[in-house]
Amino acid sequence: MVLAPIEPVAPTTTTVADAASIPISSAPRKRLRTPAAIVSELPVVTGIGANTVLDERDSRMQMFAGFLQQIESAQSGASDRVSEVNLADAHDLRATMTGFESDDAGPAPTRADIPVLVHFGDSDFAGKYQTLVDEFAQWHAKAGRIESVDLRFSREAVVNQDTTAVAQQRPPKQGAAHASKQAR
Protein backbone atom coordinates (compact mmCIF):
# COMPACT_ATOMS: atom_id res chain seq x y z
CA MET A 1 0.00 0.00 0.00
CA VAL A 2 1.32 3.43 -0.90
CA LEU A 3 0.52 6.23 1.52
CA ALA A 4 0.52 9.85 0.41
CA PRO A 5 1.65 12.56 2.82
CA ILE A 6 -1.19 14.21 4.72
CA GLU A 7 -1.52 17.93 4.27
CA PRO A 8 -3.89 20.09 6.33
CA VAL A 9 -6.91 21.43 4.49
CA ALA A 10 -9.13 24.26 5.67
CA PRO A 11 -12.42 22.93 7.06
CA THR A 12 -15.12 22.93 4.41
CA THR A 13 -18.28 21.09 3.60
CA THR A 14 -17.29 18.23 1.36
CA THR A 15 -19.62 17.10 -1.36
CA VAL A 16 -19.14 14.40 -3.94
CA ALA A 17 -19.65 15.75 -7.46
CA ASP A 18 -19.35 12.35 -9.07
CA ALA A 19 -17.91 8.96 -8.15
CA ALA A 20 -14.40 9.76 -9.43
CA SER A 21 -13.82 13.31 -8.13
CA ILE A 22 -14.01 14.90 -4.70
CA PRO A 23 -13.72 18.65 -4.00
CA ILE A 24 -10.90 19.19 -1.52
CA SER A 25 -11.44 22.89 -0.84
CA SER A 26 -14.03 25.55 -1.52
CA ALA A 27 -11.70 28.09 -3.19
CA PRO A 28 -10.17 27.49 -5.62
CA ARG A 29 -12.21 24.43 -6.59
CA LYS A 30 -9.71 21.68 -7.30
CA ARG A 31 -10.57 18.06 -7.74
CA LEU A 32 -8.45 15.14 -6.71
CA ARG A 33 -8.88 12.15 -8.97
CA THR A 34 -8.40 8.99 -6.94
CA PRO A 35 -8.42 5.47 -8.37
CA ALA A 36 -11.27 3.49 -6.81
CA ALA A 37 -8.89 0.62 -5.93
CA ILE A 38 -6.85 2.84 -3.60
CA VAL A 39 -9.90 4.26 -1.83
CA SER A 40 -11.35 0.79 -1.17
CA GLU A 41 -8.10 -0.40 0.45
CA LEU A 42 -8.10 2.24 3.17
CA PRO A 43 -9.84 1.50 6.47
CA VAL A 44 -12.76 3.59 7.67
CA VAL A 45 -11.58 6.38 9.97
CA THR A 46 -13.95 7.47 12.75
CA GLY A 47 -13.69 9.70 15.80
CA ILE A 48 -12.92 12.97 14.04
CA GLY A 49 -15.80 15.37 13.51
CA ALA A 50 -16.36 18.78 11.99
CA ASN A 51 -16.10 20.29 15.47
CA THR A 52 -12.58 18.86 16.00
CA VAL A 53 -9.97 21.64 15.89
CA LEU A 54 -7.92 21.59 12.66
CA ASP A 55 -4.58 21.10 14.48
CA GLU A 56 -6.04 18.19 16.44
CA ARG A 57 -7.43 16.60 13.26
CA ASP A 58 -4.02 16.96 11.63
CA SER A 59 -2.29 15.41 14.64
CA ARG A 60 -4.67 12.45 14.73
CA MET A 61 -4.44 11.84 10.99
CA GLN A 62 -0.64 11.92 11.27
CA MET A 63 -0.96 9.28 14.01
CA PHE A 64 -3.19 7.23 11.68
CA ALA A 65 -0.68 7.46 8.82
CA GLY A 66 2.15 6.53 11.17
CA PHE A 67 0.13 3.57 12.44
CA LEU A 68 -0.40 2.20 8.91
CA GLN A 69 3.25 2.71 7.98
CA GLN A 70 4.55 1.08 11.15
CA ILE A 71 2.36 -2.03 11.02
CA GLU A 72 3.28 -2.46 7.33
CA SER A 73 6.96 -2.28 8.32
CA ALA A 74 6.31 -4.98 10.95
CA GLN A 75 4.54 -7.27 8.47
CA SER A 76 3.82 -6.71 4.81
CA GLY A 77 0.06 -6.68 4.19
CA ALA A 78 -0.78 -5.90 7.83
CA SER A 79 -2.83 -2.86 6.88
CA ASP A 80 -5.15 -5.15 4.89
CA ARG A 81 -6.31 -6.59 8.24
CA VAL A 82 -7.52 -3.16 9.42
CA SER A 83 -11.17 -2.45 8.69
CA GLU A 84 -11.73 0.59 10.94
CA VAL A 85 -9.62 3.00 12.97
CA ASN A 86 -11.17 5.13 15.71
CA LEU A 87 -9.22 8.32 16.48
CA ALA A 88 -11.64 9.79 19.05
CA ASP A 89 -9.00 9.57 21.81
CA ALA A 90 -5.73 11.32 20.93
CA HIS A 91 -3.87 8.88 23.21
CA ASP A 92 -5.53 5.64 22.08
CA LEU A 93 -5.73 4.64 18.44
CA ARG A 94 -8.29 1.82 18.34
CA ALA A 95 -8.25 -0.46 15.30
CA THR A 96 -10.79 -3.10 14.36
CA MET A 97 -8.84 -5.92 12.75
CA THR A 98 -9.44 -9.39 11.35
CA GLY A 99 -7.34 -12.36 10.31
CA PHE A 100 -5.87 -13.53 13.61
CA GLU A 101 -7.83 -16.67 14.52
CA SER A 102 -7.75 -19.89 12.55
CA ASP A 103 -10.84 -21.85 11.65
CA ASP A 104 -11.17 -24.96 13.78
CA ALA A 105 -14.93 -25.29 13.41
CA GLY A 106 -15.40 -26.08 9.72
CA PRO A 107 -17.26 -24.28 6.95
CA ALA A 108 -19.15 -21.84 9.21
CA PRO A 109 -17.95 -18.20 9.05
CA THR A 110 -14.25 -18.42 9.73
CA ARG A 111 -12.97 -17.07 12.99
CA ALA A 112 -10.31 -15.22 10.98
CA ASP A 113 -13.13 -12.98 9.74
CA ILE A 114 -14.33 -12.14 13.25
CA PRO A 115 -13.28 -8.59 14.13
CA VAL A 116 -11.08 -7.89 17.13
CA LEU A 117 -10.82 -4.40 18.63
CA VAL A 118 -7.19 -3.53 19.41
CA HIS A 119 -6.15 -0.57 21.58
CA PHE A 120 -2.72 0.56 20.32
CA GLY A 121 -2.25 3.74 22.36
CA ASP A 122 -0.35 6.52 20.59
CA SER A 123 3.13 5.13 19.91
CA ASP A 124 5.23 2.05 19.05
CA PHE A 125 2.62 0.67 16.69
CA ALA A 126 5.07 -1.73 15.00
CA GLY A 127 6.17 -3.29 18.30
CA LYS A 128 2.62 -3.61 19.57
CA TYR A 129 1.42 -5.09 16.29
CA GLN A 130 4.25 -7.64 16.38
CA THR A 131 3.24 -8.58 19.94
CA LEU A 132 -0.33 -9.04 18.72
CA VAL A 133 0.76 -11.32 15.87
CA ASP A 134 3.20 -13.30 18.03
CA GLU A 135 0.88 -13.82 21.01
CA PHE A 136 -2.63 -13.99 19.56
CA ALA A 137 -2.73 -17.78 19.14
CA GLN A 138 -1.64 -18.27 22.76
CA TRP A 139 -4.22 -15.78 24.03
CA HIS A 140 -6.89 -17.48 21.93
CA ALA A 141 -5.93 -20.91 23.31
CA LYS A 142 -6.39 -19.63 26.87
CA ALA A 143 -9.40 -17.32 26.47
CA GLY A 144 -11.32 -18.66 23.47
CA ARG A 145 -12.78 -16.14 21.08
CA ILE A 146 -11.31 -12.70 21.73
CA GLU A 147 -13.34 -9.48 21.58
CA SER A 148 -10.58 -6.97 22.29
CA VAL A 149 -6.91 -6.61 23.18
CA ASP A 150 -5.47 -3.58 24.98
CA LEU A 151 -1.77 -3.05 24.20
CA ARG A 152 -1.39 0.42 25.73
CA PHE A 153 0.53 -0.81 28.75
CA SER A 154 4.26 -1.51 28.79
CA ARG A 155 5.00 -5.26 28.51
CA GLU A 156 1.38 -6.13 29.32
CA ALA A 157 -1.65 -7.00 27.23
CA VAL A 158 -5.21 -7.02 28.51
CA VAL A 159 -7.20 -9.64 26.60
CA ASN A 160 -11.00 -9.54 26.79
CA GLN A 161 -12.90 -12.67 25.90
CA ASP A 162 -15.84 -12.35 23.50
CA THR A 163 -18.73 -12.73 25.96
CA THR A 164 -21.30 -13.13 23.17
CA ALA A 165 -19.57 -16.36 22.10
CA VAL A 166 -19.73 -17.68 25.67
CA ALA A 167 -23.41 -16.70 26.01
CA GLN A 168 -24.26 -18.48 22.76
CA GLN A 169 -22.92 -21.82 23.97
CA ARG A 170 -25.90 -24.00 24.73
CA PRO A 171 -26.22 -26.04 27.90
CA PRO A 172 -26.70 -29.83 27.48
CA LYS A 173 -30.19 -30.81 26.38
CA GLN A 174 -32.50 -31.78 29.22
CA GLY A 175 -33.71 -34.82 27.31
CA ALA A 176 -30.18 -36.27 27.04
CA ALA A 177 -29.58 -35.85 30.78
CA HIS A 178 -32.98 -37.38 31.59
CA ALA A 179 -32.31 -40.38 29.32
CA SER A 180 -28.95 -41.11 30.96
CA LYS A 181 -30.60 -41.13 34.41
CA GLN A 182 -33.24 -43.61 33.22
CA ALA A 183 -30.57 -45.94 31.83
CA ARG A 184 -29.06 -46.39 35.30
N, C-alpha and C positions, 0 to 999 in steps of 0.2 A: 504494500500500500504506500502510495506517495502522499505525503502531507505537505500542503502549502503553508507558508508562514501566515500567521494571523495578524491582520492589521485592524486597528480600531476604526470603526465607522460611526459617524454621528447617528444618534437614535432617530429612526424614522419609522413610518408605518410601511411595512413591506407587503407588496401585493405581487401576485404572480400574473404576469401578462400572458404568458403561454407556457407550455410544459418545458420548453427548452431555455427560457430566459427569465432571470429574476432581477428586478431593480435593486441595486445595492445602495443607492442614495437618492435623495429627492432633487438635488441640484449639483452638478449637471446630471441628467438622467443617463447613466451608463448601464449597460447590461453585461452580465457575466454569463457566458455560455459554458455550461458544465455538462460533460457527458453523463448520461443517465447511469452508466455503470459505476462511476465514482460516487455519485450521490447515494446509490443503494448500498454501498459498502460501508458507509459511515454509520455508527450507532446513533440512536436517538439521544439528544442531549436535553435534559430537563433541569429545572431548578433555577433557571435564570429568567426573570421576567422583565417587562418593559419598565418597571419601577426600580430595577437594579441599577445602581450608579454605573456609569460607563467604565470608570477605572476598575471597579469590582468585576464587571462582566469581562473586561479584558484580562484581568488577573486569573479568573476562573477558566476562561477559554485557553489561556496559556497553560494552566495546570492540566486541562484536558488534552491538549496537544502533546505535552510532555509525557502524560500517562500513556498515550497510544505509542509514542516513539520508544519509550522505555520498555513496555511489555513486548513490543516487536523486537527490540534488541535482545531481550531475554529468550524469546522463542519466536521464530519466524511463523507468521500466520496467527499469532496470539490475538491480534485485534479482531480477527474474524469471529472469535468467541464472544465478543462484547456486543450485546444487543441494545443496552441502554446505559447511559451514564448520568447520574444525578449530581449536579453541582450546587445544590441548595446550601450546603454547609461548606464554607471556604476552607475548612480544616479536615474535611472528610469526603473525598471523592468516592462515591458509591457506584459500583458497576454491576449490572446484571449480566451474568455470563453463563454459557452453556458449554458442554463438551467435556466435562470432568469425570462423570460416572460411566461405567461400562454397563452393558445390558446383560444382566444375568437371568432375566425373567422371560425371554422369548420375544415373539413378534409384537407384543404390546408396545406403546410408545416408549422409545428407548430412554433410559435414564439420562443418557448423554444430552438429550434435548430438554431436560428439566432445568429451568433457570435457577441459578444460585446467586444471591445478593452478596457481594464482597465489598467490605469497607476497607479502602486502601489508605485512608488518611490523606496527607498532602505532600508526601515525599517518598523516596526510595521505592518507586513503583516496580522497577525491575526486580529488586530483591524480594519484595513481597509477592510478586507474581510467581517468581521461581519457588518460593516457599509453598504457595498454593498448589502449583503443579507437582512438586515433590511429595507433599504430605497429604494430598486430597484422598488418595486411595486408602491410606491408613486411617484417616478421620472417618471415611465412609464405612470402613470395616468395623469401627468401634461404635459409631452413632447411627448407622443406617442412612436413610436419605437425609441430605443436608439442605436446610433452607437458607442459611447465611453463614458467612465466615467474617470475623472482624480481625483484621491484621494491623490495626493502628498501634498496637502495643509492642514495645521492643521485646523480641524473642518470645512472644506469646501470641497464640491464636485462640480466639473464642469461637467455637464451633456450635452452631445452633441447629438442632435436629429439626427436620420438617415435621411439625406436629400434625399436619393434615394427613400425612402418610400413616402415622401411628393411629390416628382416630379412624381411618378407613379400614384398618385390619379388623376382620370379623372374629368374634368369639366363636368357639366350637358350637356346632349345631346342637340344640337341646335333644333332638331325636337320636343323635349318635350317642350321646352320653346316656340317655335313657335305655337304649338298646344294649349297651355294654353292661349296665347294672342288671338287666333281666337275664343276661347270659350267665351270670354268676350263680 
